[in-house]
Amino acid sequence: MPPDRSPKVCIVGAARTPIGLKCGTLSRLSAEDLAVLAGDEAIRRAGVPRDRIDAAVGANVYQHTAPGAQDIYFPRNVAMRCRLNVETPALLVQRICGSGLQAAVCAFQHIVLPPDVDETSVVLCVAAETMSRVPRILRAPRLHTSFWEFAETGGVEDAMLASLNHDLAHTSMMLTADEYGHRVGVTRRECDEFADLSHARARAAQRESHLNGGDALRGTFVLETTGPDDRPVHLARDECVRRTSIDTLAALPALTPNGLVTAGNASEISDGAAALLLADRAVAEREGWPTHVEMLGYGVAGVDPRVMGRGPVPAVEQALARAGLERHQIDLWEINEAFAAQYLGVEKELGLDRAKVNVNGGAIAIGHPLAASGARLITDLIYEMQRRGVRHGCASACIGGGQGVAVVIQVKP
């Protein structure tokens, strides 16, 4: 075979906000506000001049959380507020829970395309969600006689609750986790034990955080800003993490037919953002930017919507094949914990060693701000791999509607 001359893609900068509890410290900030803070920090860490960034990709799921319905401008506004060139184009991607990973995939695709198709060599990816601000919607139709007026009839929907149902597949997110876990033999006890472990690991990571004098969670930065009401906003740890016990978790009522899902072993509704800066390795080497983290490949796959939590299984296999690696060669994993039952199903199917997965806790403890989670997974994976001195890592998430996405990275000393 001829040598592979396609561009290599490095992640030259990565950063994430602490994750805020629903209706908590970050709830006054829009997704755009949070993305700007994360984007600025990732650019600062990379040391890349802002005028060298060729494109921006933004990930956001819940629209109409920003004042004045400005969400449609999300990636463009973030690019401009991060002081990129006005000529720098911006794209919004939405792959539900995989949106943050998809932003990295889109950036990778931009960079590896031949120059006669796309000359992009440096891409800023921002991913953010303020789930606290998801509105209710009045489904009143416009009047035929006056376009700018509405009928007095129409139902009111909670935009978040309604979206957690997948009407076409006659299911909901928690039902899919319950069904998937049941099919592969997951028990309620296992779900509660895993939820307790997620919180325990997250608490340990906070104690060892670089923001607390240690060397963990280096992807996180102290978030200090001013809210729209001019009040100061300060957050230096993931706000959702709490003390738990098996007994407390076991006492919570089951919410699903097979009894696997409870409020305690599902991911936290939350707010947050993460950002990644990707670059052609040859360009980064020439400019003296960090090149020790390389994105080797990705996978995106579809599965039966009734067991959407299975999505990481084929996505991981696809990503590993493209990266030329086997499962046993992955030193560290980040698999999004949408639900304990869902994660445990993936763990069983892929034969994962739990000691190498979500070692600083996952979304059950940290929170799952939908679009931000994928970029958060990559950010935390990078810094933990550097901390441990390991070489290969994989981040993956299941996706509502029956999909999965995965990204494989390599860290060099």
Residue, then its C-alpha position, 0 to 999 in steps of 0.5 A: m500500500p502507498p504511504d498515508r499522506s493525509p494530514k494528521v490532526c492535533i488537538v492543540g488546546a482543550a478546556r472546560t468549565p466546571i459543570g453547574l447544577k440545574c438552576g445553580t451557579l451557571s443558570r444565569l448564563s446562556a450557552e453562548d456566554l459559557a462557550v465564549l469562556a471555554g473558547d477563550e481558555a482553549i485558545r489561551r492554552a494552545g497559544v494560537p493567534r486568533d487570526r490563524i483560526d480558519a473556522a469555528v464549529g459550535a455544538n448546541v442542542y436546546q435552542h431558545t435558551a438565550p435572550g432574544a432567541q439569539d441561539i440561531y447565531f450561536p457559533r457565529n456569535v461565539a467566534m466573534r466574541c472570541r475575537l476571531n477574524v470576521e471572515t472566519p466562518a462558523l457552523l452549528v452542529q446538533r447530534i444531541c448527546g454526541s454534539g460535542l464529539q461531533a464538533a471535533v469530528c467536523a473539525f477533523q473532516h475540515i482539516v483532512l480534506p485536500p486543499d483543493v476542496d477545503e483549505t482549513s487547517v485550524v478549527l475552534c470547536v465550542a460546545a455548550e448547554t444551559m439546560s436550566r434555561v430550556p423554556r416551555i413552548l406555547r403551541a399556538p398557530r399563527l393566524h392566516t389573517s395576520f401572520w404576526e398574531f397567534a390563535e388563543t388556543g394551543g397546548v403548552e409544552d415543557a421543551m425539555l420533558a417533551s424532547l426526552n420522549h422519542d415519539l416516532a420510536h414510541t419510547s423515551m430516553m430512560l425507557t431505552a436505558d431500562e430496555y437495553g440494560h434488561r436485555v444484557g442482564v444488568t441488575r438494579r443493584e449494579c446500577d446503584e453501585f455504579a452510580d455510587l462509584s461515579h460520585a465517589r470517583a468524582r469526589a476523589a477527583q475534586r480533592e485531587s484537583h489542580l484547583n485544590g492543590g493537586d494534579a487532577l482535572r487540569g482541563t477545568f478552569v475557574l469560571e469567573t465572570t459577571g451574569p446578565d444581572d451584573r452579579p459576580v459568578h464564580l465556580a471552581r468545581d463541578e457543582c453536581v457532585r454529592r455524597t451518596s450511599i448504596d442504601t440511599l440509592a437503593a431506596l429511590p423508586a424505580l421509574t421504568p418497567n424493568g426497575l433499572v432507572t431511578a433519579g439517582n442512577a441517571s445523569e444530572i441535568s446541568d449547565g456547562a461548556a467545553a472547547l477544543l482547538l484542532a490543527d493540522r499537525a504540520v502547521a502546528e509543528r511549523e508554528g510551535w504549537p502543542t502537538h502531543v495530542e493527536m486525533l487518530g479517528y472517529g466512528v458514528a453509527g446507528v442502532d435500534p432507537r429502543v436501545m439507543g444506549r447501545g450506540p457506543v458499541p458499534a461507534v467504538e468498533q468503527a473508530l478503533a478500526r479507523a485508528g488501526l487499534e484493538r480494544h486492549q490497546i486503549d489505556l483510558w476510556e471516557i464513556n458518557e454515563a447517560f444512565a447507569a443501566q446504559y453504561l453497564g450495557v456498553e461495558k458488558e458488550l465491549g468487555l471494558d475494564r472499569a478501572k480504566v473507564n471514567v476514572n474521575g467520575g462521569a455524567i451521573a455525578i458530574g452532570h450531562p449538559l447535552a451538547a457540552s458533554g462530548a467535548r468535556l469527555i475529550t478534554d477530561l480524557i486528554y488531561e488524565m492521559q497526560r497525568r497517567g502517562v498513557r498513550h491511547g484513549c477513546a471517548s464515546a457517547c450514546i445519542g437519543g434516537g439510536q446513534g453512537v459516536a466515538v473519538v480515538i486520541q493518542v498522547k505522546p510524551 
